[in-house]
Amino acid sequence: MQDLACYGSIQKLRYGDGFDLIFHVDDSANAVPVPRFILQPLVENAIIHGMPDNGRIMTITVSARCEGPCLHLTVADDGTGLREEKDAGGKSSGIGLSNVAERIRLHYGSSYGVSLSGAPDKGTVCEIIIPLQKEVE
């Protein structure tokens, strides 16, 4: 999470005070290893795609909690909401989320992954679920 906080500080230099980055990490989740740079693309998506044009400050909340045999990592924002962006060929234009989902699938198996929810003007929530027992290389 420290690397992610540093990333947020760098993005604040670039985007100014358009967003606040908040962390809520349960004590039980603090020592759980996670693959490197698994949350950074999700925070980047929130900043790039979610910041309102009306000058309102967006809040991005990163949380981690253990629930049963799994670690739940969540990046939620109160920005412009989920809007599917398409390229000229009609395909989704982003690669960050799909790369994270693929890395999780390859590392942990198809039972784990990423879920995305949100609606226009209601913010976006992205949740990653991974097992607690798997070592990270």
N, C-alpha and C positions, 0 to 999 in steps of 0.2 A: 504493500500500500504506500510505502514511502516513495517508491519510484513514481507511482501514480500522482501523488501529491506534488512532486517536482514537475511532472508533466503539466499538471494544472497550473502551476506557477508560471511556466513558460508560455502556456496558452493565454494567460492573463496579460502577459506583456504584449502579445500579439493582438488580442481582442479587447483589451481593456477590462473594465468592470462589468461586462455584459452578463457574467455568470458567477455564481458562487459554487464551490465544490465542497461538499460535506461528506464526512465518513462516519458510518455507524458499523463498527465491527465488534461482534460479541467476543468476549474473552476466550470462549471455547474455539473460535475460528481463527484467532491470532496466529497460532502455531501451525496451522494446516498449510502444507505446501501447495502452491498452484503454479501452473505453467507460466513462464515469463510472458509479459505483454499480452495477457489474455483480456485484461480490462481496458487497456489504453485505447484500442480501436473503438470500444463502445462509448467511452467518454468523448473521444474525438468526434464520433457521429453525433452525439448530443450537442456538442458545441457547434459543429458545422451546419447540421440540419435542423437543430431545434431552437436556436436563439431567435427570439421574437424581433421583428423589425420596428416595433413600437417603442423601443427604449427600455422596456421592462426588464429587470434583472432576472435571469433564469436561474433556478436552483437545480443542481445536479447532485443527487445523493447516491453514494456508493455504499452498499451494505454487504455484510458477510455474516452468515449464521450457520451453525450446524443443526441439522434436523435429521434425526435417525442416523442412517449410515451415509448421509450425503452432506456436502457443503453447498449452500445456496449463496451465490454471488449475484447481486442485483445492482444495476445502474438505472436509476430513474430520474427523469427530468420533468419539469413543469413547463416545458417550452411549447413550440408550435404544434407538436403532436406528430403522429405517424402519418407520413405521406409517402406513398410508393413512388420512387423516382425511376424513370425509364430512360434508356438511351435511345438513339435513333432506330435501333433494331427492335425496340419493344421489350428489351431485357432490363432487369434491375441494374442500376448503374454502379452500386456500391460493391466493394470487395471486402471491406473490413469485417463485416458481420459474417459473411460466408466463410472467410478464412478462419475466424474464431471457431465457428461451428465445425468446420472440417478438422481443425487441430484437436478439438475436444473428442470428436468421433474417432479419430485415429489413435489418440492417446488412451481413451477410456472405453471405447466401444460405443455401439449405436444406442445403448440404453440411456446415454447421457447426452446433454447438448444445451442448446440455446433456445429460449422462447422469447418472442417479441410481442408486445401488446401496446395499444395506444389508439388514439383517435385524433383527428384534426382539432387543434386548440385545446386538447386535454392532456398533453404530455405523452411521454413514451416510457415504457418499462421494458428492460431487457434483463432476463434472468438466465444465469448459467447454473447448471446442476452437475456436480461431479462427485465421485465417491471419495470418502475420507481416507480409505486405506491405501490408495495407489500412490507410490512414490513418484516424485517429479524428477526428471532427468535434466 
